[in-house]
Amino acid sequence: MSHVTYRIVEHDGGWAYKVGDTFSETYPDHDSAKAGAVRAAREQKVSDENSMIEYANADGDWITERADGHDRPETDVEG
C-alpha cells in the first residue's frame, strides 16, 4: 500500500499544503492550510468505484489506466 504525506508550508504569500512537488491553493493562515490538508487526506482514503483515469506523467505524456477504487493510500499530515 502506498503512503501520502501532506506537508504544511509557506507558499505564495500565505500557507498551503504540499504533496511531493505539488502545492494546494494558498490559504491565509497555517490553521486553514492544515484543515484543508486534513480534509484532503481524509477524502483520499475513501473507497470509490473502479474507473479509468487520465493524467500527465513527469515527461508530459498522457497516461490512461484503470484505477482500483478500493486500493487507497495511507495518509498523514505534517506541520
C-alpha positions as CSV (number, residue, x, y, z in Angstrom):
1,M,0.0,0.0,0.0
2,S,1.3,3.5,-0.8
3,H,1.7,6.3,1.6
4,V,1.0,10.0,1.0
5,T,2.2,12.8,3.3
6,Y,0.6,16.3,3.2
7,R,3.1,18.9,4.4
8,I,2.0,22.4,5.5
9,V,4.4,25.0,4.1
10,E,4.6,28.8,3.5
11,H,3.6,29.5,-0.1
12,D,2.8,32.4,-2.3
13,G,2.3,34.9,0.5
14,G,0.3,32.6,2.7
15,W,0.2,28.9,3.5
16,A,-0.5,25.7,1.5
17,Y,-0.2,22.0,1.8
18,K,2.2,20.2,-0.4
19,V,2.3,16.6,-1.7
20,G,5.6,15.8,-3.5
21,D,6.2,18.9,-5.7
22,T,2.5,19.9,-5.9
23,F,1.0,22.7,-3.9
24,S,-2.6,23.2,-2.9
25,E,-4.3,26.5,-3.3
26,T,-3.0,29.3,-1.0
27,Y,-4.7,29.7,2.4
28,P,-4.5,32.9,4.5
29,D,-3.1,31.1,7.6
30,H,-1.4,27.9,8.8
31,D,-4.6,26.6,10.5
32,S,-6.7,26.9,7.4
33,A,-4.0,25.1,5.3
34,K,-3.8,22.4,7.9
35,A,-7.6,22.0,7.9
36,G,-7.5,21.7,4.1
37,A,-4.8,19.1,4.2
38,V,-6.6,17.0,6.8
39,R,-9.8,17.2,4.7
40,A,-7.9,16.2,1.6
41,A,-6.1,13.3,3.4
42,R,-9.3,12.0,4.8
43,E,-11.1,12.1,1.4
44,Q,-8.2,10.3,-0.3
45,K,-8.7,7.3,1.9
46,V,-12.4,6.9,1.0
47,S,-13.0,3.9,-1.3
48,D,-14.7,4.6,-4.6
49,E,-15.8,2.7,-7.7
50,N,-13.2,1.4,-10.1
51,S,-12.7,3.8,-13.0
52,M,-10.5,4.8,-15.9
53,I,-8.2,7.8,-15.0
54,E,-6.0,10.0,-17.2
55,Y,-3.0,12.0,-16.0
56,A,0.2,13.6,-17.3
57,N,3.5,11.9,-16.2
58,A,6.7,13.8,-15.5
59,D,7.6,13.8,-19.2
60,G,4.3,15.4,-20.1
61,D,2.9,12.2,-21.7
62,W,-0.8,11.5,-21.0
63,I,-1.4,8.1,-19.4
64,T,-4.8,6.3,-19.2
65,E,-5.2,3.5,-16.8
66,R,-7.7,1.7,-14.7
67,A,-7.8,2.8,-11.0
68,D,-8.9,0.3,-8.4
69,G,-11.2,2.4,-6.2
70,H,-10.5,0.2,-3.2
71,D,-6.7,0.5,-3.3
72,R,-6.4,3.7,-1.2
73,P,-3.2,5.0,0.3
74,E,-2.3,5.6,3.9
75,T,-2.2,9.4,4.6
76,D,-0.8,11.7,7.2
77,V,-0.4,15.5,7.7
78,E,2.8,17.1,8.9
79,G,3.3,20.7,10.0
